[in-house]
């Protein structure tokens, strides 16, 4: 027989309110006995395991991007706001040139 716990026990185990525990019933899975809601301990443990997130390996890694090098491999480069602005300006210029070329072609 499955080991069942109440919403109150689930709330305590997850450190959330009882109301939140009830709202998680479709995510965690539940057993309904007449009007009583119960949770299987194994399902709760599986839910907790699915919620775990690993720490980032390097706190600065989220500010780095992989960029292509001349050899075709990738390397890490620190991306600054100036780099992003330059890329956006370049894309904007390319778009304007493309629109201009299309307009010249249509006029001919």
TIRO-2110 file (N, C-alpha, C; in Angstrom, 1 decimal):
// TIRO-2110
0.8, -1.2, 0.0, N, 1, A
0.0, 0.0, 0.0, CA, 1, A
0.9, 1.2, 0.0, C, 1, A
0.4, 2.2, -0.7, N, 2, A
1.2, 3.5, -0.9, CA, 2, A
1.2, 4.3, 0.4, C, 2, A
2.3, 4.9, 0.7, N, 3, A
2.4, 5.8, 1.9, CA, 3, A
1.9, 7.1, 1.5, C, 3, A
0.8, 7.5, 2.1, N, 4, A
0.1, 8.8, 1.8, CA, 4, A
0.2, 9.8, 2.9, C, 4, A
0.3, 11.1, 2.4, N, 5, A
0.3, 12.2, 3.4, CA, 5, A
-0.8, 13.2, 3.0, C, 5, A
-1.1, 14.1, 3.9, N, 6, A
-2.2, 15.1, 3.7, CA, 6, A
-1.5, 16.3, 3.1, C, 6, A
-2.4, 17.2, 2.7, N, 7, A
-2.0, 18.5, 2.1, CA, 7, A
-1.2, 19.3, 3.2, C, 7, A
-1.6, 19.2, 4.4, N, 8, A
-1.0, 19.9, 5.5, CA, 8, A
0.5, 19.4, 5.7, C, 8, A
0.6, 18.0, 5.6, N, 9, A
2.0, 17.4, 5.7, CA, 9, A
2.8, 17.8, 4.5, C, 9, A
2.2, 17.8, 3.3, N, 10, A
2.9, 18.2, 2.1, CA, 10, A
3.4, 19.7, 2.2, C, 10, A
2.5, 20.5, 2.7, N, 11, A
2.9, 22.0, 2.9, CA, 11, A
4.1, 22.1, 3.8, C, 11, A
4.1, 21.4, 4.9, N, 12, A
5.2, 21.4, 5.8, CA, 12, A
6.5, 20.9, 5.1, C, 12, A
6.4, 19.8, 4.4, N, 13, A
7.5, 19.2, 3.8, CA, 13, A
8.1, 20.2, 2.7, C, 13, A
7.3, 20.9, 2.0, N, 14, A
7.7, 21.8, 0.9, CA, 14, A
8.0, 23.2, 1.4, C, 14, A
7.6, 23.5, 2.7, N, 15, A
7.7, 24.8, 3.3, CA, 15, A
6.9, 25.8, 2.5, C, 15, A
5.7, 25.4, 2.2, N, 16, A
4.7, 26.3, 1.5, CA, 16, A
3.4, 26.3, 2.3, C, 16, A
2.5, 27.2, 1.9, N, 17, A
1.2, 27.2, 2.6, CA, 17, A
0.4, 26.0, 2.2, C, 17, A
-0.6, 25.7, 3.0, N, 18, A
-1.5, 24.6, 2.7, CA, 18, A
-2.3, 24.8, 1.4, C, 18, A
-2.6, 26.1, 1.2, N, 19, A
-3.3, 26.5, 0.0, CA, 19, A
-2.4, 26.2, -1.3, C, 19, A
-1.2, 26.5, -1.2, N, 20, A
-0.2, 26.2, -2.3, CA, 20, A
-0.1, 24.7, -2.5, C, 20, A
-0.1, 24.0, -1.4, N, 21, A
0.0, 22.5, -1.5, CA, 21, A
-1.1, 21.9, -2.3, C, 21, A
-2.3, 22.4, -2.0, N, 22, A
-3.5, 22.0, -2.7, CA, 22, A
-3.4, 22.4, -4.2, C, 22, A
-2.9, 23.6, -4.5, N, 23, A
-2.7, 24.0, -5.9, CA, 23, A
-1.7, 23.2, -6.7, C, 23, A
-0.8, 22.5, -6.0, N, 24, A
0.2, 21.7, -6.6, CA, 24, A
-0.3, 20.2, -6.9, C, 24, A
-1.6, 19.9, -6.5, N, 25, A
-2.0, 18.6, -6.6, CA, 25, A
-2.0, 18.0, -8.0, C, 25, A
-2.3, 18.8, -9.0, N, 26, A
-2.2, 18.3, -10.4, CA, 26, A
-0.8, 18.1, -10.9, C, 26, A
0.1, 18.8, -10.3, N, 27, A
1.5, 18.7, -10.7, CA, 27, A
2.2, 17.5, -10.0, C, 27, A
1.9, 17.4, -8.8, N, 28, A
2.5, 16.3, -8.0, CA, 28, A
1.8, 15.0, -8.2, C, 28, A
0.5, 15.1, -8.4, N, 29, A
-0.3, 13.9, -8.5, CA, 29, A
-0.9, 13.6, -7.1, C, 29, A
-2.1, 13.1, -7.1, N, 30, A
-2.8, 12.9, -5.8, CA, 30, A
-3.7, 11.7, -5.9, C, 30, A
-4.2, 11.3, -4.7, N, 31, A
-5.2, 10.3, -4.6, CA, 31, A
-6.4, 10.9, -3.9, C, 31, A
-7.6, 10.7, -4.5, N, 32, A
-8.8, 11.3, -3.9, CA, 32, A
-9.6, 10.1, -3.3, C, 32, A
-9.8, 10.1, -2.0, N, 33, A
-10.6, 9.1, -1.3, CA, 33, A
-11.8, 9.8, -0.8, C, 33, A
-12.9, 9.6, -1.5, N, 34, A
-14.2, 10.3, -1.2, CA, 34, A
-13.8, 11.8, -1.4, C, 34, A
-13.9, 12.7, -0.5, N, 35, A
-13.6, 14.1, -0.6, CA, 35, A
-12.2, 14.4, -0.1, C, 35, A
-11.5, 13.4, 0.3, N, 36, A
-10.1, 13.7, 0.9, CA, 36, A
-9.0, 13.6, -0.1, C, 36, A
-8.2, 14.5, -0.1, N, 37, A
-7.0, 14.5, -1.0, CA, 37, A
-5.8, 14.1, -0.2, C, 37, A
-5.1, 13.1, -0.8, N, 38, A
-3.8, 12.6, -0.2, CA, 38, A
-2.8, 12.6, -1.3, C, 38, A
-1.5, 12.6, -0.9, N, 39, A
-0.4, 12.6, -1.8, CA, 39, A
0.5, 11.5, -1.5, C, 39, A
1.0, 10.8, -2.5, N, 40, A
1.9, 9.7, -2.3, CA, 40, A
3.3, 10.2, -2.1, C, 40, A
4.0, 9.7, -1.0, N, 41, A
5.3, 10.2, -0.6, CA, 41, A
6.3, 10.0, -1.8, C, 41, A
6.2, 8.9, -2.5, N, 42, A
7.1, 8.7, -3.7, CA, 42, A
6.9, 9.8, -4.7, C, 42, A
5.7, 10.2, -5.0, N, 43, A
5.4, 11.2, -6.0, CA, 43, A
5.9, 12.6, -5.5, C, 43, A
5.8, 12.8, -4.2, N, 44, A
6.3, 14.1, -3.7, CA, 44, A
7.8, 14.2, -3.8, C, 44, A
8.5, 13.1, -3.5, N, 45, A
9.9, 13.0, -3.6, CA, 45, A
10.3, 13.2, -5.1, C, 45, A
9.6, 12.6, -6.0, N, 46, A
9.9, 12.8, -7.4, CA, 46, A
9.7, 14.2, -7.9, C, 46, A
8.6, 14.9, -7.3, N, 47, A
8.4, 16.3, -7.7, CA, 47, A
9.5, 17.1, -7.1, C, 47, A
9.9, 16.9, -5.9, N, 48, A
11.0, 17.7, -5.3, CA, 48, A
12.3, 17.5, -6.2, C, 48, A
12.6, 16.3, -6.6, N, 49, A
13.8, 16.0, -7.4, CA, 49, A
13.7, 16.8, -8.8, C, 49, A
12.5, 16.9, -9.3, N, 50, A
12.3, 17.5, -10.6, CA, 50, A
12.4, 19.1, -10.5, C, 50, A
12.3, 19.6, -9.3, N, 51, A
12.4, 21.0, -9.1, CA, 51, A
13.8, 21.5, -8.8, C, 51, A
14.7, 20.5, -8.5, N, 52, A
16.1, 20.9, -8.2, CA, 52, A
16.8, 21.5, -9.4, C, 52, A
17.6, 22.5, -9.1, N, 53, A
18.3, 23.2, -10.2, CA, 53, A
19.8, 23.3, -9.7, C, 53, A
20.7, 23.0, -10.6, N, 54, A
22.1, 23.0, -10.3, CA, 54, A
22.6, 24.4, -10.4, C, 54, A
23.6, 24.8, -9.6, N, 55, A
24.2, 26.1, -9.6, CA, 55, A
25.0, 26.3, -10.9, C, 55, A
25.1, 27.5, -11.3, N, 56, A
25.9, 27.8, -12.5, CA, 56, A
27.4, 27.5, -12.2, C, 56, A
28.1, 26.9, -13.1, N, 57, A
29.5, 26.5, -12.9, CA, 57, A
30.4, 27.7, -12.7, C, 57, A
30.1, 28.8, -13.3, N, 58, A
30.9, 30.0, -13.2, CA, 58, A
30.0, 31.2, -13.1, C, 58, A
30.0, 32.0, -12.1, N, 59, A
29.1, 33.1, -11.9, CA, 59, A
29.2, 34.1, -13.1, C, 59, A
30.3, 34.2, -13.8, N, 60, A
30.4, 35.1, -14.9, CA, 60, A
30.0, 34.5, -16.2, C, 60, A
29.7, 33.2, -16.3, N, 61, A
29.4, 32.6, -17.5, CA, 61, A
28.1, 33.1, -18.2, C, 61, A
27.2, 33.7, -17.5, N, 62, A
26.0, 34.2, -18.1, CA, 62, A
26.3, 35.5, -18.9, C, 62, A
27.4, 36.1, -18.7, N, 63, A
27.8, 37.3, -19.4, CA, 63, A
28.7, 37.0, -20.6, C, 63, A
29.0, 35.7, -20.8, N, 64, A
29.9, 35.4, -21.9, CA, 64, A
29.1, 34.7, -23.0, C, 64, A
29.6, 34.9, -24.2, N, 65, A
29.0, 34.2, -25.4, CA, 65, A
30.0, 33.5, -26.1, C, 65, A
29.6, 32.5, -26.9, N, 66, A
30.5, 31.8, -27.8, CA, 66, A
30.5, 32.5, -29.1, C, 66, A
31.6, 32.8, -29.6, N, 67, A
31.7, 33.5, -30.9, CA, 67, A
32.7, 32.7, -31.8, C, 67, A
32.4, 32.8, -33.0, N, 68, A
33.2, 32.0, -34.0, CA, 68, A
34.6, 32.7, -34.1, C, 68, A
35.6, 31.8, -34.3, N, 69, A
37.0, 32.3, -34.6, CA, 69, A
37.3, 32.0, -36.0, C, 69, A
38.4, 32.5, -36.5, N, 70, A
38.8, 32.2, -37.9, CA, 70, A
39.0, 30.8, -38.2, C, 70, A
39.3, 29.9, -37.2, N, 71, A
39.6, 28.5, -37.4, CA, 71, A
38.3, 27.7, -37.4, C, 71, A
37.1, 28.4, -37.2, N, 72, A
35.9, 27.7, -37.2, CA, 72, A
35.4, 27.2, -35.8, C, 72, A
36.4, 27.2, -34.9, N, 73, A
36.0, 26.7, -33.5, CA, 73, A
35.4, 27.9, -32.8, C, 73, A
34.9, 27.6, -31.6, N, 74, A
34.3, 28.7, -30.8, CA, 74, A
35.2, 29.0, -29.6, C, 74, A
35.2, 30.2, -29.1, N, 75, A
35.9, 30.6, -27.9, CA, 75, A
35.0, 31.5, -27.1, C, 75, A
35.3, 31.7, -25.8, N, 76, A
34.5, 32.5, -25.0, CA, 76, A
35.0, 34.0, -25.1, C, 76, A
34.1, 34.9, -25.1, N, 77, A
34.4, 36.3, -25.2, CA, 77, A
33.4, 37.0, -24.3, C, 77, A
34.0, 38.0, -23.5, N, 78, A
33.1, 38.8, -22.7, CA, 78, A
32.4, 39.8, -23.5, C, 78, A
31.1, 39.8, -23.5, N, 79, A
30.2, 40.6, -24.3, CA, 79, A
29.8, 41.9, -23.4, C, 79, A
30.1, 43.0, -24.0, N, 80, A
29.8, 44.3, -23.3, CA, 80, A
28.6, 44.9, -24.0, C, 80, A
28.0, 46.0, -23.4, N, 81, A
27.0, 46.7, -23.9, CA, 81, A
27.4, 47.4, -25.3, C, 81, A
28.6, 47.8, -25.3, N, 82, A
29.2, 48.4, -26.5, CA, 82, A
29.2, 47.4, -27.7, C, 82, A
29.5, 46.1, -27.4, N, 83, A
29.5, 45.1, -28.4, CA, 83, A
28.1, 44.9, -28.9, C, 83, A
27.1, 44.9, -28.0, N, 84, A
25.8, 44.7, -28.4, CA, 84, A
25.3, 45.8, -29.3, C, 84, A
25.6, 47.1, -28.9, N, 85, A
25.2, 48.2, -29.6, CA, 85, A
25.8, 48.2, -31.0, C, 85, A
27.1, 47.8, -31.1, N, 86, A
27.8, 47.7, -32.4, CA, 86, A
27.1, 46.7, -33.3, C, 86, A
26.7, 45.6, -32.8, N, 87, A
26.0, 44.5, -33.6, CA, 87, A
24.6, 45.1, -34.0, C, 87, A
23.9, 45.7, -33.1, N, 88, A
22.6, 46.3, -33.5, CA, 88, A
22.8, 47.3, -34.6, C, 88, A
23.8, 48.2, -34.5, N, 89, A
24.0, 49.2, -35.5, CA, 89, A
24.3, 48.6, -36.8, C, 89, A
25.1, 47.6, -36.8, N, 90, A
25.5, 46.9, -38.0, CA, 90, A
24.3, 46.3, -38.7, C, 90, A
23.4, 45.6, -37.9, N, 91, A
22.2, 45.0, -38.4, CA, 91, A
21.3, 46.1, -39.0, C, 91, A
21.2, 47.2, -38.3, N, 92, A
20.3, 48.3, -38.8, CA, 92, A
20.8, 48.8, -40.1, C, 92, A
22.1, 49.0, -40.2, N, 93, A
22.7, 49.5, -41.5, CA, 93, A
22.5, 48.5, -42.6, C, 93, A
22.7, 47.2, -42.3, N, 94, A
22.5, 46.2, -43.4, CA, 94, A
21.0, 46.2, -43.8, C, 94, A
20.1, 46.4, -42.9, N, 95, A
18.7, 46.4, -43.2, CA, 95, A
18.4, 47.6, -44.1, C, 95, A
18.9, 48.8, -43.7, N, 96, A
18.7, 50.0, -44.5, CA, 96, A
19.3, 49.9, -45.9, C, 96, A
20.5, 49.2, -46.1, N, 97, A
21.1, 49.0, -47.4, CA, 97, A
20.2, 48.1, -48.2, C, 97, A
19.7, 47.1, -47.6, N, 98, A
18.8, 46.1, -48.3, CA, 98, A
17.6, 46.8, -48.7, C, 98, A
17.0, 47.6, -47.9, N, 99, A
15.7, 48.3, -48.3, CA, 99, A
16.0, 49.3, -49.4, C, 99, A
17.2, 50.0, -49.4, N, 100, A
17.6, 50.9, -50.4, CA, 100, A
17.8, 50.1, -51.8, C, 100, A
18.5, 49.0, -51.7, N, 101, A
18.7, 48.2, -52.9, CA, 101, A
17.4, 47.7, -53.5, C, 101, A
16.5, 47.3, -52.7, N, 102, A
15.1, 46.9, -53.1, CA, 102, A
14.4, 48.0, -53.8, C, 102, A
14.5, 49.2, -53.2, N, 103, A
13.8, 50.4, -53.8, CA, 103, A
14.4, 50.8, -55.1, C, 103, A
15.7, 50.7, -55.3, N, 104, A
16.4, 51.0, -56.5, CA, 104, A
16.0, 50.0, -57.6, C, 104, A
15.9, 48.7, -57.2, N, 105, A
15.6, 47.7, -58.1, CA, 105, A
14.1, 47.8, -58.6, C, 105, A
13.2, 48.2, -57.7, N, 106, A
11.8, 48.4, -58.0, CA, 106, A
11.6, 49.6, -58.9, C, 106, A
12.4, 50.6, -58.8, N, 107, A
12.3, 51.8, -59.6, CA, 107, A
12.8, 51.6, -61.1, C, 107, A
13.6, 50.6, -61.3, N, 108, A
14.1, 50.3, -62.6, CA, 108, A
13.1, 49.7, -63.6, C, 108, A
END
